[in-house]
Amino acid sequence: MKAEIRAVVLGWQKSDKASVINSILGVEVETDKYFVKSVKKDGEVNGRKITLINTACWWEKFSLQDSPEVVKQEVACSVFLCETGPHVFLIVINLSLPFTEENRLSIEEHLGLFGERVWKHTIVIFTGADSLKDKSTEQHIENQGEDLQQILERCGKRYYAFDFKNKSDRVKELLVKIDDVVAANNGKHFETQDDMLLDIQSKRNKTKEKAEARQKSLLDKRNLLKDIYAVAPLSELRIVLLGWILSGKSSTGNTIFNHEIFHTGRAKHHTGVVNGRKITVLDTPNWWKYFSSKYNPKFARAGILESVGQSQQMQFPHAMILVIPIDTSLKNEQKRIIKEYMATLGEDVWRHTIVLFTWGDRFPDISIEQHIESEGDALQWLVEKCRNRYHVFDNSNKNNRDQVTELLQKIDEMVAENSLFCFNTQCAAEKNIHETDTQQDEEISLDADHVLQLLQQEIINRFTEIKSKLKHLGMDFTGCIEAQSHRSMSEPPGFSADENLMEKIRREGSRCEVILMDALLNIQNEASSDSLEKVLRWFQKCDECSSIESGTSSIISNLEDPEPRGIKRRKEQFAE
């Protein structure tokens, strides 16, 4: 029997990684399943033992700094699932989709977790080659441009086009390619006893211990509150939702009521009955993730104060719910921005705030405490500022009513401890919301209107990229985007910005593009359709209120129907 093969399989969301593993081992790895902990899969192929390590995915265009620390730790520690180290790393790339500089940088940075030596052991696995029609793989690689070619150069031009229709022959050929890599490395596997990797493993082990301690502390506090205050459910609850764009804030309101109510980015409230109790939820305007409040549209800067102040029944809310997506990083720059927005509500607001982590389905196999402890000082500061009050929502499963019941219980406990939050709009309005540390933003030389103009141009560019990808996937967006975007694209802003500002703008655009694409590719789900409408309408409000003539609102107005022609056709395909 030939020597066994041990391989680590890497890739971003929707990269066909699970399908490659299924084809090689003949197993059934769920292609749409989210996970964080790497999974070891063993099998026998052509008389030899094969071990494949399926690793957690990262967002397609996210830089390393925007991936959660817990994901980075688990990806890096995947090599330790092979007792003597893997022979090869397989990075899966869909050849049918455009490959950009952001794709290249994302791959380079995430593979950099293993150190520079990883490239000597790496093979690129191309999927989607069957969609190239009359072009050869080599021609398509050349047409993709220098970014893809740079990736191939770094791994010694080792690549393999995987055809799922002829799996048996393709698997044999792939094993030969892997044997060539092993031979080129003198039969040696990838060395895991590297100081950098061992340091990551040590941090992960310490994180688990701290996570267990935090979880115990939370449970002890909740039990103590129940004993001291004899916590009983209130007959009525008033809840205010706060958070940045694409945080899952409006979806949270929909999950609470188990009904599609909050569809737009503008502030609104709804009252309904949940678990026999009268619940009022106020959805406030969103803010940018990477920009200080002074660079947000006026409706976002003042909207929180106005939305609460104008709603008489919400001036004494029981809980402020700060919504944070679980599968993205939260660093000091987000800490500063959150402090700015919370400062508008006064220092007392922290005693009445619960951190709600959304997209909980993305981290099904680790505790939320592991994420908090892994992420570092900024997130830990935020949770502790809220007196260690936090909760997790899976907005993709609104029928899970236990998560709603537990959130309401935590609000009851907080109210029993603190009473009502008395919101004084006059004092808050008089407070300087820029008292917090915004030194990093002060380096930006352009004024707010120019920053907004650049942001809107970035979003238009991202729509164009999305349109290109949809064409490759047979989803027709032409009537919605192409006809409206050419006017804005022909006249870019007539001023330049420094590198620091453009990097922030790129990160905002990257977040929006990958999340919107993910929603479109999962449009068969009701929640995804709601996400699409929410994202697009938010940008419409941003454009309307910034008083900048960029044409963005004309694009959005043609996308208000969340099911354009191509999306309806794709939903029908899923239903077949």
Secondary structure by P-SEA (a helix, b strand, c coil): ccbbbbbbbbbccccaaaaaaaaacccccccccccccbbbbbbbcccbbbbbbbbbbcccccccccccaaaaaaaaaccccccccccbbbbbbcccccccaaaaaaaaaaaccccccccccbbbbbccccccccccaaaaaaaacaaaaaaaaaaccbbbbbbccaaaaaaaaaaaaaaaaaaaacccccccccaaaaaaaaaaaaaaaaaaaaaaaaaaaaaaaaaacccccccbbbbbbbbccccaaaaaaaaaaccccccccccbbbbbbcccbbbbbbbcbbbbcccccccccccccaaaaaaaaaccccccccbbbbcccccccccaaaaaaaaaaaaaacccccccbbbbbccccccccccaaaaaaaacaaaaaaaaaaccccccccccccccaaaaaaaaaaaaaaaaacccccccaaaaaacccccccccccccccccaaaaaaaaaaaaaaaaaaaaaaaaaaccccccccccccaaaaaccccccccaaaaaaaaaaaaaaaaaaaaaaaacccaaaaaaaaaaaaaaaaaaaaaccccaaaaaaaaacccccaaaaaaaaaaac
